């Protein structure tokens, strides 16, 4: 086999071989450490909350902590969706899960802004599922994931108007 045939064979293998979809999906389903887009159809966030002594028994304390962690994960999801929709650029990547998220999605939104914008993404947010939760030492963690075909495209095409005081006070469009 001469060099030209070898180059042609490598060229064919390079362009016609793909990563197995089964392998990719299995990796995504087992991933509970990364945040952001796992691919174009999957988005994941992690919420972490401290355990508080705010209930009668340990079971209720843990349930409340997991609920707070889920709310944090959902707020991060809305924030990332706004960044993606508005093409707000992140900082240079730094791959440590929690640090990465805030570098990739640097603009901080108020709780009111997150609530306001969550209505525009409600169809997508309603598909979010808790895929992992744990309680360890004084914290609890929830991993929230959306699996939706063409998720990135759907986030980018979502239309919403900017949040203004006039919109809130007068409830105007």
C-alpha positions in Angstrom: 0.0 0.0 0.0 1.5 3.3 -1.0 1.4 6.6 0.9 -1.4 8.0 -1.2 -3.7 5.0 -0.4 -2.9 5.2 3.2 -3.7 9.0 3.3 -7.0 8.2 1.5 -7.9 5.5 4.0 -7.2 7.8 7.0 -9.2 10.5 5.3 -12.2 8.1 4.9 -12.0 6.9 8.5 -11.7 10.4 9.8 -14.8 11.7 8.0 -17.0 8.6 8.2 -16.4 7.4 11.7 -18.4 9.0 14.5 -18.5 8.7 18.2 -21.1 6.1 19.2 -24.4 7.8 20.1 -24.9 5.1 22.8 -21.5 5.8 24.3 -22.1 9.6 24.3 -25.5 9.3 25.9 -24.2 6.8 28.5 -21.4 9.2 29.4 -23.9 12.1 29.7 -26.3 10.1 31.9 -23.5 9.2 34.3 -22.1 12.7 34.4 -23.1 14.5 37.7 -20.1 16.8 38.0 -20.1 19.1 34.9 -22.3 22.1 34.4 -23.6 23.8 31.3 -24.2 22.2 27.9 -23.2 18.6 27.9 -24.0 18.7 24.2 -26.6 20.5 22.1 -29.5 18.5 23.6 -28.5 18.3 27.3 -28.0 21.1 29.9 -27.1 20.5 33.5 -26.6 22.6 36.6 -25.7 21.9 40.2 -27.2 23.5 43.3 -25.5 23.3 46.6 -27.1 24.4 49.9 -26.0 24.3 53.5 -28.0 22.3 56.0 -29.9 24.5 58.4 -31.7 23.6 61.6 -35.0 24.8 60.3 -37.4 21.9 60.9 -38.6 19.5 63.6 -36.6 16.4 62.5 -33.7 15.4 60.4 -35.8 14.1 57.5 -37.5 17.5 57.1 -34.2 19.4 57.5 -32.8 17.3 54.7 -35.9 17.7 52.5 -35.7 21.5 52.9 -32.0 21.5 52.1 -32.5 19.5 48.9 -35.4 21.8 47.9 -33.2 24.9 48.4 -30.4 23.2 46.4 -32.9 22.5 43.6 -34.0 26.1 43.5 -30.3 27.2 43.3 -29.8 24.8 40.4 -32.9 26.1 38.6 -31.8 29.8 39.1 -28.4 28.9 37.6 -30.2 27.3 34.7 -32.3 30.4 34.0 -29.2 32.6 34.3 -27.3 30.4 31.8 -30.3 30.4 29.4 -30.4 34.2 29.5 -26.6 34.3 28.7 -27.1 31.9 25.9 -30.2 33.6 24.4 -28.6 37.1 24.6 -25.1 35.9 23.5 -23.5 37.3 26.7 -19.9 36.2 26.5 -18.2 34.4 29.3 -14.6 34.7 30.5 -11.8 32.3 29.6 -12.6 28.7 30.5 -11.5 27.4 33.8 -12.6 23.8 34.3 -13.5 23.5 38.0 -17.2 22.9 38.1 -18.5 25.7 40.3 -15.8 28.2 39.2 -16.4 27.2 35.5 -20.1 28.0 35.7 -19.6 31.6 37.0 -16.8 32.2 34.5 -18.8 30.9 31.6 -22.0 32.8 32.7 -20.5 35.9 34.5 -23.5 38.3 34.6 -25.3 38.1 37.9 -29.0 38.6 37.8 -31.2 39.6 40.7 -33.8 37.1 42.1 -36.5 39.3 40.5 -34.9 39.1 37.1 -34.5 35.4 37.3 -38.2 35.0 38.2 -39.2 37.3 35.4 -37.1 35.6 32.7 -38.0 32.1 33.9 -41.5 32.6 32.5 -40.1 32.8 29.0 -38.3 29.5 29.4 -41.0 27.8 31.3 -41.6 25.2 28.6 -38.0 24.1 28.8 -37.6 24.4 32.6 -40.7 22.2 33.2 -38.7 19.4 31.6 -35.8 19.7 34.1 -35.3 16.6 36.2 -33.3 16.0 39.3 -30.8 13.3 38.2 -28.7 13.2 41.4 -28.9 14.3 44.9 -26.7 13.8 47.9 -26.3 14.9 51.5 -22.8 15.1 52.8 -21.6 16.6 56.0 -23.3 20.0 56.3 -24.3 20.4 52.6 -26.7 18.9 50.1 -26.3 18.8 46.4 -28.8 18.5 43.6 -27.9 18.0 39.9 -30.7 19.3 37.6 -30.7 18.3 33.9 -32.8 19.0 30.8 -32.8 16.6 27.9 -34.5 18.1 24.9 -33.8 17.7 21.2 -32.3 20.9 19.8 -32.2 22.5 23.2 -29.5 25.0 22.4 -31.5 26.1 19.3 -34.7 26.5 21.3 -33.0 28.6 24.0 -31.4 30.9 21.4 -34.8 31.4 19.5 -36.8 32.2 22.7 -38.1 35.7 22.4 -38.5 37.9 25.4 -38.5 41.6 26.2 -36.1 43.3 28.5 -37.1 43.7 32.1 -37.9 47.3 32.9 -39.6 49.0 35.9 -42.4 50.1 33.6 -43.1 46.4 32.6 -43.3 45.4 36.3 -45.3 48.3 37.7 -47.8 48.7 34.8 -47.8 45.0 33.7 -47.3 46.3 30.1 -45.8 44.5 27.1 
